[in-house]
Amino acid sequence: MLKAEIAVENYGTDYIKLLFRNKSSFVVVTPLNSSRGQRANIGIIDEFRDHDPTDIAEIILPLLNVDRPMINGDKNEEEPQQVQLWISSASEKNTFCYDKTIELFEQ
C-alpha cells in the first residue's frame, strides 16, 4: 500500500529520497560533507552512538533549521517545529551517547 503512495524514488550511495503523492518527502542522509546545505523540518538521529558527535553537531543538526509549513504555507504555532528524535542502543558511561541520553531525559 505504501509503494502506491510513492511518486518518485531516488537512491544514491549516501542517501535515499522518496517523494510521496501528497507532496511530502522522506530523506535518509548520512553525516557526510555532501549532506551539508540540505534542509529538513524533522530529524531522526538513529544509532547516534556510532557517529562522531562533531559530525552530528556540524552536519546533521543544521539541516533542521526550517519550520514545517502547513499545506497553505503558513506555520502552525501549536505544532512542534524542528523536531529531533534521538534513537540509540545502550552505550558506555562517559561517552557522547550516554551524556546526550541523560540530557534528553532531563529535558
N, CA, C and O atoms as CSV, one atom per row, in Angstrom:
chain,resi,resn,atom,element,x,y,z
A,1,MET,N,N,0.831,-1.190,0.000
A,1,MET,CA,C,0.000,0.000,0.000
A,1,MET,C,C,0.875,1.253,0.000
A,1,MET,O,O,0.574,2.218,-0.702
A,2,LEU,N,N,1.957,1.242,0.784
A,2,LEU,CA,C,2.833,2.406,0.838
A,2,LEU,C,C,3.499,2.654,-0.514
A,2,LEU,O,O,3.665,3.803,-0.923
A,3,LYS,N,N,3.876,1.594,-1.201
A,3,LYS,CA,C,4.526,1.711,-2.510
A,3,LYS,C,C,3.626,2.485,-3.488
A,3,LYS,O,O,4.131,3.224,-4.333
A,4,ALA,N,N,2.335,2.325,-3.384
A,4,ALA,CA,C,1.409,3.025,-4.278
A,4,ALA,C,C,1.378,4.525,-4.006
A,4,ALA,O,O,0.979,5.295,-4.879
A,5,GLU,N,N,1.790,4.955,-2.821
A,5,GLU,CA,C,1.790,6.373,-2.464
A,5,GLU,C,C,3.076,7.089,-2.857
A,5,GLU,O,O,3.135,8.318,-2.798
A,6,ILE,N,N,4.097,6.355,-3.252
A,6,ILE,CA,C,5.382,6.953,-3.631
A,6,ILE,C,C,5.331,7.391,-5.088
A,6,ILE,O,O,5.073,6.586,-5.983
A,7,ALA,N,N,5.583,8.688,-5.314
A,7,ALA,CA,C,5.571,9.227,-6.668
A,7,ALA,C,C,6.944,9.136,-7.321
A,7,ALA,O,O,7.050,8.815,-8.504
A,8,VAL,N,N,8.011,9.420,-6.543
A,8,VAL,CA,C,9.377,9.421,-7.078
A,8,VAL,C,C,10.305,8.760,-6.072
A,8,VAL,O,O,10.238,9.050,-4.877
A,9,GLU,N,N,11.170,7.871,-6.551
A,9,GLU,CA,C,12.192,7.243,-5.718
A,9,GLU,C,C,13.554,7.643,-6.266
A,9,GLU,O,O,13.783,7.590,-7.474
A,10,ASN,N,N,14.461,8.047,-5.371
A,10,ASN,CA,C,15.801,8.436,-5.783
A,10,ASN,C,C,16.786,7.837,-4.794
A,10,ASN,O,O,16.755,8.155,-3.605
A,11,TYR,N,N,17.663,6.967,-5.287
A,11,TYR,CA,C,18.631,6.288,-4.433
A,11,TYR,C,C,20.041,6.659,-4.875
A,11,TYR,O,O,20.354,6.627,-6.065
A,12,GLY,N,N,20.882,7.009,-3.919
A,12,GLY,CA,C,22.287,7.290,-4.184
A,12,GLY,C,C,23.156,6.466,-3.261
A,12,GLY,O,O,22.655,5.643,-2.495
A,13,THR,N,N,24.450,6.684,-3.333
A,13,THR,CA,C,25.357,5.919,-2.473
A,13,THR,C,C,25.284,6.364,-1.021
A,13,THR,O,O,25.585,5.579,-0.122
A,14,ASP,N,N,24.886,7.618,-0.774
A,14,ASP,CA,C,24.850,8.118,0.602
A,14,ASP,C,C,23.511,8.746,0.972
A,14,ASP,O,O,23.442,9.502,1.941
A,15,TYR,N,N,22.449,8.456,0.230
A,15,TYR,CA,C,21.133,8.997,0.567
A,15,TYR,C,C,20.025,8.183,-0.103
A,15,TYR,O,O,20.260,7.449,-1.062
A,16,ILE,N,N,18.827,8.334,0.423
A,16,ILE,CA,C,17.600,7.812,-0.179
A,16,ILE,C,C,16.583,8.926,-0.083
A,16,ILE,O,O,16.435,9.543,0.972
A,17,LYS,N,N,15.881,9.191,-1.167
A,17,LYS,CA,C,14.855,10.223,-1.158
A,17,LYS,C,C,13.590,9.667,-1.781
A,17,LYS,O,O,13.601,9.192,-2.917
A,18,LEU,N,N,12.491,9.730,-1.026
A,18,LEU,CA,C,11.186,9.304,-1.509
A,18,LEU,C,C,10.257,10.507,-1.496
A,18,LEU,O,O,10.126,11.187,-0.479
A,19,LEU,N,N,9.616,10.768,-2.623
A,19,LEU,CA,C,8.611,11.825,-2.710
A,19,LEU,C,C,7.248,11.156,-2.845
A,19,LEU,O,O,7.046,10.291,-3.697
A,20,PHE,N,N,6.323,11.571,-1.994
A,20,PHE,CA,C,5.005,10.954,-1.970
A,20,PHE,C,C,3.998,11.781,-2.771
A,20,PHE,O,O,4.226,12.957,-3.056
A,21,ARG,N,N,2.905,11.156,-3.119
A,21,ARG,CA,C,1.868,11.820,-3.926
A,21,ARG,C,C,1.265,13.041,-3.215
A,21,ARG,O,O,0.790,13.963,-3.877
A,22,ASN,N,N,1.278,13.057,-1.887
A,22,ASN,CA,C,0.729,14.190,-1.138
A,22,ASN,C,C,1.741,15.323,-0.958
A,22,ASN,O,O,1.519,16.237,-0.165
A,23,LYS,N,N,2.866,15.259,-1.705
A,23,LYS,CA,C,3.932,16.276,-1.723
A,23,LYS,C,C,4.866,16.207,-0.519
A,23,LYS,O,O,5.747,17.057,-0.394
A,24,SER,N,N,4.707,15.230,0.368
A,24,SER,CA,C,5.647,15.073,1.465
A,24,SER,C,C,6.839,14.257,0.976
A,24,SER,O,O,6.790,13.639,-0.087
A,25,SER,N,N,7.912,14.265,1.768
A,25,SER,CA,C,9.100,13.527,1.370
A,25,SER,C,C,9.714,12.835,2.575
A,25,SER,O,O,9.478,13.214,3.722
A,26,PHE,N,N,10.499,11.821,2.289
A,26,PHE,CA,C,11.259,11.086,3.292
A,26,PHE,C,C,12.668,10.965,2.751
A,26,PHE,O,O,12.884,10.383,1.688
A,27,VAL,N,N,13.635,11.519,3.489
A,27,VAL,CA,C,15.016,11.546,3.019
A,27,VAL,C,C,15.918,10.941,4.084
A,27,VAL,O,O,15.854,11.325,5.252
A,28,VAL,N,N,16.750,10.002,3.680
A,28,VAL,CA,C,17.746,9.411,4.563
A,28,VAL,C,C,19.095,9.968,4.140
A,28,VAL,O,O,19.504,9.820,2.988
A,29,VAL,N,N,19.790,10.615,5.083
A,29,VAL,CA,C,21.110,11.179,4.790
A,29,VAL,C,C,22.127,10.614,5.767
A,29,VAL,O,O,21.776,10.102,6.830
A,30,THR,N,N,23.375,10.717,5.391
A,30,THR,CA,C,24.469,10.309,6.259
A,30,THR,C,C,25.258,11.546,6.654
A,30,THR,O,O,25.240,12.536,5.924
A,31,PRO,N,N,25.943,11.520,7.776
A,31,PRO,CA,C,26.696,12.703,8.209
A,31,PRO,C,C,27.996,12.869,7.413
A,31,PRO,O,O,29.095,12.705,7.942
A,32,LEU,N,N,27.839,13.197,6.133
A,32,LEU,CA,C,28.977,13.448,5.248
A,32,LEU,C,C,28.917,14.893,4.770
A,32,LEU,O,O,27.867,15.530,4.853
A,33,ASN,N,N,30.018,15.406,4.276
A,33,ASN,CA,C,30.046,16.775,3.766
A,33,ASN,C,C,29.040,16.976,2.637
A,33,ASN,O,O,28.553,18.090,2.444
A,34,SER,N,N,28.721,15.922,1.887
A,34,SER,CA,C,27.752,16.042,0.794
A,34,SER,C,C,26.333,16.311,1.303
A,34,SER,O,O,25.471,16.721,0.526
A,35,SER,N,N,26.081,16.088,2.579
A,35,SER,CA,C,24.759,16.343,3.163
A,35,SER,C,C,24.582,17.798,3.594
A,35,SER,O,O,23.462,18.233,3.862
A,36,ARG,N,N,25.668,18.540,3.662
A,36,ARG,CA,C,25.587,19.944,4.094
A,36,ARG,C,C,24.716,20.746,3.133
A,36,ARG,O,O,24.704,20.504,1.927
A,37,GLY,N,N,23.985,21.711,3.701
A,37,GLY,CA,C,23.181,22.609,2.883
A,37,GLY,C,C,21.770,22.135,2.645
A,37,GLY,O,O,20.947,22.909,2.157
A,38,GLN,N,N,21.455,20.896,2.968
A,38,GLN,CA,C,20.087,20.426,2.808
A,38,GLN,C,C,19.230,20.989,3.938
A,38,GLN,O,O,19.765,21.513,4.915
A,39,ARG,N,N,17.920,20.887,3.818
A,39,ARG,CA,C,17.010,21.408,4.827
A,39,ARG,C,C,15.968,20.358,5.182
A,39,ARG,O,O,15.525,19.594,4.325
A,40,ALA,N,N,15.586,20.329,6.443
A,40,ALA,CA,C,14.560,19.404,6.919
A,40,ALA,C,C,13.834,20.052,8.087
A,40,ALA,O,O,14.362,20.962,8.726
A,41,ASN,N,N,12.611,19.579,8.370
A,41,ASN,CA,C,11.872,20.126,9.497
A,41,ASN,C,C,11.665,19.105,10.609
A,41,ASN,O,O,11.057,19.417,11.632
A,42,ILE,N,N,12.163,17.890,10.416
A,42,ILE,CA,C,12.191,16.882,11.478
A,42,ILE,C,C,13.373,15.970,11.190
A,42,ILE,O,O,13.700,15.712,10.032
A,43,GLY,N,N,14.010,15.485,12.244
A,43,GLY,CA,C,15.139,14.592,12.064
A,43,GLY,C,C,15.105,13.447,13.037
A,43,GLY,O,O,14.839,13.633,14.225
A,44,ILE,N,N,15.372,12.265,12.539
A,44,ILE,CA,C,15.514,11.086,13.377
A,44,ILE,C,C,16.984,10.707,13.336
A,44,ILE,O,O,17.488,10.273,12.300
A,45,ILE,N,N,17.661,10.865,14.438
A,45,ILE,CA,C,19.076,10.542,14.523
A,45,ILE,C,C,19.156,9.132,15.099
A,45,ILE,O,O,18.994,8.930,16.302
A,46,ASP,N,N,19.407,8.164,14.228
A,46,ASP,CA,C,19.373,6.754,14.605
A,46,ASP,C,C,20.783,6.249,14.902
A,46,ASP,O,O,21.733,6.570,14.189
A,47,GLU,N,N,20.902,5.456,15.962
A,47,GLU,CA,C,22.182,4.886,16.396
A,47,GLU,C,C,23.270,5.954,16.501
A,47,GLU,O,O,24.363,5.805,15.955
A,48,PHE,N,N,22.949,7.023,17.210
A,48,PHE,CA,C,23.897,8.130,17.320
A,48,PHE,C,C,25.135,7.763,18.120
A,48,PHE,O,O,26.105,8.522,18.123
A,49,ARG,N,N,25.130,6.634,18.790
A,49,ARG,CA,C,26.345,6.189,19.492
A,49,ARG,C,C,27.442,5.810,18.513
A,49,ARG,O,O,28.619,5.796,18.872
A,50,ASP,N,N,27.061,5.500,17.267
A,50,ASP,CA,C,28.029,5.086,16.251
A,50,ASP,C,C,28.593,6.252,15.449
A,50,ASP,O,O,29.445,6.047,14.585
A,51,HIS,N,N,28.135,7.466,15.717
A,51,HIS,CA,C,28.551,8.614,14.917
A,51,HIS,C,C,29.410,9.578,15.734
A,51,HIS,O,O,29.308,9.657,16.958
A,52,ASP,N,N,30.237,10.289,15.027
A,52,ASP,CA,C,31.079,11.310,15.644
A,52,ASP,C,C,30.189,12.470,16.090
A,52,ASP,O,O,29.435,13.002,15.275
A,53,PRO,N,N,30.253,12.879,17.361
A,53,PRO,CA,C,29.408,13.977,17.840
A,53,PRO,C,C,29.625,15.279,17.068
A,53,PRO,O,O,28.694,16.071,16.922
A,54,THR,N,N,30.831,15.505,16.579
A,54,THR,CA,C,31.098,16.711,15.796
A,54,THR,C,C,30.330,16.677,14.480
A,54,THR,O,O,29.782,17.695,14.057
A,55,ASP,N,N,30.283,15.510,13.825
A,55,ASP,CA,C,29.533,15.383,12.573
A,55,ASP,C,C,28.040,15.622,12.796
A,55,ASP,O,O,27.386,16.269,11.978
A,56,ILE,N,N,27.507,15.108,13.889
A,56,ILE,CA,C,26.085,15.330,14.184
A,56,ILE,C,C,25.835,16.814,14.419
A,56,ILE,O,O,24.877,17.374,13.887
A,57,ALA,N,N,26.691,17.458,15.213
A,57,ALA,CA,C,26.507,18.877,15.543
A,57,ALA,C,C,26.728,19.794,14.343
A,57,ALA,O,O,26.036,20.803,14.206
A,58,GLU,N,N,27.674,19.463,13.480
A,58,GLU,CA,C,28.030,20.361,12.382
A,58,GLU,C,C,27.351,20.035,11.054
A,58,GLU,O,O,27.250,20.906,10.189
A,59,ILE,N,N,26.885,18.800,10.876
A,59,ILE,CA,C,26.285,18.420,9.595
A,59,ILE,C,C,24.790,18.124,9.727
A,59,ILE,O,O,23.986,18.662,8.965
A,60,ILE,N,N,24.413,17.282,10.676
A,60,ILE,CA,C,23.024,16.829,10.766
A,60,ILE,C,C,22.103,17.871,11.407
A,60,ILE,O,O,21.075,18.219,10.825
A,61,LEU,N,N,22.451,18.369,12.582
A,61,LEU,CA,C,21.556,19.308,13.273
A,61,LEU,C,C,21.314,20.608,12.508
A,61,LEU,O,O,20.202,21.130,12.577
A,62,PRO,N,N,22.288,21.161,11.785
A,62,PRO,CA,C,21.991,22.361,10.993
A,62,PRO,C,C,20.961,22.137,9.873
A,62,PRO,O,O,20.383,23.096,9.362
A,63,LEU,N,N,20.734,20.874,9.494
A,63,LEU,CA,C,19.702,20.592,8.487
A,63,LEU,C,C,18.314,20.967,9.003
A,63,LEU,O,O,17.414,21.275,8.221
A,64,LEU,N,N,18.151,20.937,10.325
A,64,LEU,CA,C,16.838,21.134,10.944
A,64,LEU,C,C,16.586,22.602,11.271
A,64,LEU,O,O,16.213,22.927,12.398
A,65,ASN,N,N,16.783,23.483,10.310
A,65,ASN,CA,C,16.633,24.905,10.598
A,65,ASN,C,C,15.422,25.537,9.913
A,65,ASN,O,O,15.334,26.762,9.825
A,66,VAL,N,N,14.499,24.726,9.434
A,66,VAL,CA,C,13.301,25.267,8.811
A,66,VAL,C,C,12.066,24.779,9.557
A,66,VAL,O,O,12.052,23.677,10.106
A,67,ASP,N,N,11.036,25.608,9.569
A,67,ASP,CA,C,9.772,25.236,10.191
A,67,ASP,C,C,8.938,24.424,9.209
A,67,ASP,O,O,9.100,24.538,7.994
A,68,ARG,N,N,8.055,23.614,9.747
A,68,ARG,CA,C,7.183,22.782,8.921
A,68,ARG,C,C,5.962,23.611,8.501
A,68,ARG,O,O,5.158,24.003,9.347
A,69,PRO,N,N,5.824,23.875,7.206
A,69,PRO,CA,C,4.667,24.657,6.773
A,69,PRO,C,C,3.421,23.786,6.625
A,69,PRO,O,O,3.506,22.595,6.325
A,70,MET,N,N,2.276,24.403,6.841
A,70,MET,CA,C,1.016,23.729,6.552
A,70,MET,C,C,0.830,23.719,5.037
A,70,MET,O,O,1.640,24.299,4.313
A,71,ILE,N,N,-0.203,23.081,4.561
A,71,ILE,CA,C,-0.415,22.962,3.120
A,71,ILE,C,C,-0.607,24.322,2.452
A,71,ILE,O,O,-0.318,24.471,1.264
A,72,ASN,N,N,-1.094,25.323,3.203
A,72,ASN,CA,C,-1.272,26.664,2.637
A,72,ASN,C,C,-0.014,27.527,2.792
A,72,ASN,O,O,-0.015,28.695,2.402
A,73,GLY,N,N,1.067,26.954,3.362
A,73,GLY,CA,C,2.324,27.676,3.509
A,73,GLY,C,C,2.509,28.381,4.840
A,73,GLY,O,O,3.612,28.832,5.151
A,74,ASP,N,N,1.446,28.485,5.630
A,74,ASP,CA,C,1.553,29.127,6.941
A,74,ASP,C,C,2.198,28.188,7.960
A,74,ASP,O,O,2.281,26.978,7.750
A,75,LYS,N,N,2.651,28.777,9.066
A,75,LYS,CA,C,3.225,27.999,10.164
A,75,LYS,C,C,2.173,27.831,11.250
A,75,LYS,O,O,1.541,28.806,11.656
A,76,ASN,N,N,1.980,26.610,11.723
A,76,ASN,CA,C,1.060,26.332,12.814
A,76,ASN,C,C,1.811,26.540,14.123
A,76,ASN,O,O,2.700,25.758,14.459
A,77,GLU,N,N,1.464,27.579,14.856
A,77,GLU,CA,C,2.143,27.908,16.112
A,77,GLU,C,C,1.929,26.847,17.189
A,77,GLU,O,O,2.700,26.780,18.147
A,78,GLU,N,N,0.892,26.013,17.046
A,78,GLU,CA,C,0.592,24.974,18.035
A,78,GLU,C,C,1.379,23.691,17.777
A,78,GLU,O,O,1.407,22.802,18.627
A,79,GLU,N,N,2.005,23.589,16.633
A,79,GLU,CA,C,2.705,22.366,16.254
A,79,GLU,C,C,4.196,22.471,16.583
A,79,GLU,O,O,4.812,23.506,16.326
A,80,PRO,N,N,4.777,21.418,17.144
A,80,PRO,CA,C,6.220,21.453,17.408
A,80,PRO,C,C,7.001,21.623,16.102
A,80,PRO,O,O,6.647,21.034,15.080
A,81,GLN,N,N,8.049,22.419,16.142
A,81,GLN,CA,C,8.861,22.687,14.957
A,81,GLN,C,C,10.273,22.159,15.169
A,81,GLN,O,O,10.747,22.065,16.301
A,82,GLN,N,N,10.933,21.820,14.086
A,82,GLN,CA,C,12.325,21.368,14.102
A,82,GLN,C,C,12.526,20.235,15.121
A,82,GLN,O,O,13.418,20.292,15.968
A,83,VAL,N,N,11.692,19.229,15.019
A,83,VAL,CA,C,11.663,18.111,15.955
A,83,VAL,C,C,12.884,17.211,15.748
A,83,VAL,O,O,13.289,16.941,14.618
A,84,GLN,N,N,13.452,16.760,16.848
A,84,GLN,CA,C,14.580,15.826,16.821
A,84,GLN,C,C,14.203,14.584,17.608
A,84,GLN,O,O,13.787,14.679,18.763
A,85,LEU,N,N,14.345,13.423,16.990
A,85,LEU,CA,C,14.139,12.147,17.658
A,85,LEU,C,C,15.488,11.436,17.697
A,85,LEU,O,O,16.082,11.157,16.655
A,86,TRP,N,N,15.959,11.150,18.886
A,86,TRP,CA,C,17.265,10.516,19.073
A,86,TRP,C,C,17.031,9.066,19.474
A,86,TRP,O,O,16.351,8.792,20.463
A,87,ILE,N,N,17.603,8.126,18.693
A,87,ILE,CA,C,17.420,6.703,18.940
A,87,ILE,C,C,18.793,6.045,18.957
A,87,ILE,O,O,19.620,6.293,18.079
A,88,SER,N,N,19.030,5.207,19.960
A,88,SER,CA,C,20.307,4.507,20.003
A,88,SER,C,C,20.221,3.307,20.927
A,88,SER,O,O,19.327,3.202,21.766
A,89,SER,N,N,21.158,2.423,20.750
A,89,SER,CA,C,21.309,1.282,21.652
A,89,SER,C,C,22.082,1.732,22.884
A,89,SER,O,O,22.520,2.879,22.978
A,90,ALA,N,N,22.239,0.818,23.816
A,90,ALA,CA,C,22.971,1.132,25.046
A,90,ALA,C,C,24.402,1.542,24.723
A,90,ALA,O,O,24.982,1.129,23.718
A,91,SER,N,N,24.946,2.361,25.604
A,91,SER,CA,C,26.304,2.849,25.417
A,91,SER,C,C,27.002,2.894,26.765
A,91,SER,O,O,26.364,2.831,27.816
A,92,GLU,N,N,28.306,3.004,26.717
A,92,GLU,CA,C,29.082,3.079,27.946
A,92,GLU,C,C,28.976,4.466,28.562
A,92,GLU,O,O,28.701,5.443,27.865
A,93,LYS,N,N,29.195,4.549,29.865
A,93,LYS,CA,C,29.233,5.850,30.527
A,93,LYS,C,C,30.436,6.626,30.012
A,93,LYS,O,O,31.378,6.055,29.463
A,94,ASN,N,N,30.385,7.934,30.202
A,94,ASN,CA,C,31.458,8.839,29.768
A,94,ASN,C,C,31.634,8.854,28.253
A,94,ASN,O,O,32.747,9.011,27.750
A,95,THR,N,N,30.532,8.690,27.535
A,95,THR,CA,C,30.551,8.821,26.081
A,95,THR,C,C,29.533,9.887,25.686
A,95,THR,O,O,28.674,10.257,26.486
A,96,PHE,N,N,29.632,10.375,24.461
A,96,PHE,CA,C,28.672,11.344,23.945
A,96,PHE,C,C,27.253,10.784,24.007
A,96,PHE,O,O,26.321,11.485,24.402
A,97,CYS,N,N,27.093,9.531,23.620
A,97,CYS,CA,C,25.762,8.916,23.597
A,97,CYS,C,C,25.145,8.900,24.993
A,97,CYS,O,O,23.976,9.251,25.154
A,98,TYR,N,N,25.900,8.505,25.984
A,98,TYR,CA,C,25.402,8.455,27.350
A,98,TYR,C,C,25.029,9.853,27.837
A,98,TYR,O,O,23.951,10.055,28.396
A,99,ASP,N,N,25.919,10.809,27.623
A,99,ASP,CA,C,25.660,12.182,28.066
A,99,ASP,C,C,24.447,12.780,27.368
A,99,ASP,O,O,23.644,13.466,28.000
A,100,LYS,N,N,24.306,12.525,26.059
A,100,LYS,CA,C,23.159,13.058,25.307
A,100,LYS,C,C,21.866,12.411,25.787
A,100,LYS,O,O,20.845,13.089,25.894
A,101,THR,N,N,21.889,11.126,26.073
A,101,THR,CA,C,20.690,10.437,26.575
A,101,THR,C,C,20.249,11.016,27.910
A,101,THR,O,O,19.057,11.233,28.125
A,102,ILE,N,N,21.196,11.268,28.813
A,102,ILE,CA,C,20.876,11.891,30.100
A,102,ILE,C,C,20.292,13.280,29.882
A,102,ILE,O,O,19.307,13.653,30.519
A,103,GLU,N,N,20.902,14.043,28.979
A,103,GLU,CA,C,20.400,15.396,28.674
A,103,GLU,C,C,18.967,15.350,28.152
A,103,GLU,O,O,18.135,16.164,28.554
A,104,LEU,N,N,18.673,14.408,27.264
A,104,LEU,CA,C,17.321,14.292,26.711
A,104,LEU,C,C,16.315,13.894,27.775
A,104,LEU,O,O,15.199,14.412,27.789
A,105,PHE,N,N,16.687,12.983,28.667
A,105,PHE,CA,C,15.790,12.591,29.746
A,105,PHE,C,C,15.526,13.762,30.689
A,105,PHE,O,O,14.405,13.928,31.168
A,106,GLU,N,N,16.536,14.564,30.957
A,106,GLU,CA,C,16.358,15.703,31.856
A,106,GLU,C,C,15.451,16.756,31.238
A,106,GLU,O,O,14.714,17.435,31.951
A,107,GLN,N,N,15.499,16.898,29.917
A,107,GLN,CA,C,14.618,17.872,29.260
A,107,GLN,C,C,13.173,17.431,29.374
A,107,GLN,O,O,12.277,18.118,28.883
